Amino acid sequence: MHAQAEVTGGEAGLDLHAQAVDHLQRSPAAYELARALVGHGAALARAGRLHDAADRLYQGLEGAVHCGAEGLAARARRELSAAGLRPLPLRYPQTDTLTAQERKAAEMTARGQAAAVVAKALHLTEQGVRQLLSSVYRKVGTDAAGLAEALETFPRPRQ
């Protein structure tokens, strides 16, 4: 989808980029997600949607740095600069454990709860739950299908 979005361009390309990001947020493929975020951000910037572009580019930059993908991080910085934006300082969340909120969302999802139910319980939007679960999948190294099994051995949040 990401490659098709790159060659399609226009509104159709933006839709394909968004679909690629949405799909990859539910997978453990952190590098591919970062790549799709940077591509989507660059396309949004070219379309004049700077606020949305900044969000995607920053997320992609952060993901690229965490993956050690220096070339992709450099591209994200170039795209931010070309759009007249500056990269914000990167956050380095602890990656050896899940936060309490991530753990709760993961456990509810593993029990088969719908995103809407998880969102209501955690006072988030459904998009917020998807982003939270994307982080969970990257940290535990699995996707939705392997989540329940991965949670059995994954360390609990520090109190």
Secondary structure, 3 states (H helix, E strand, C coil): CHHHHHHHCHHHHHHHHHHHHHHHCCCCCHHHHHHHHHHHHHHHHHCCCHHHHHHHHHHHHHHHHHHCCHHHHHHHHHHHHHCCCCCCCCCCCCCCCCCHHHHHHHHHHHCCCCHHHHHHHHCCCHHHHHHHHHHHHHHHCCCHHHHHHHHHHCCCCCC
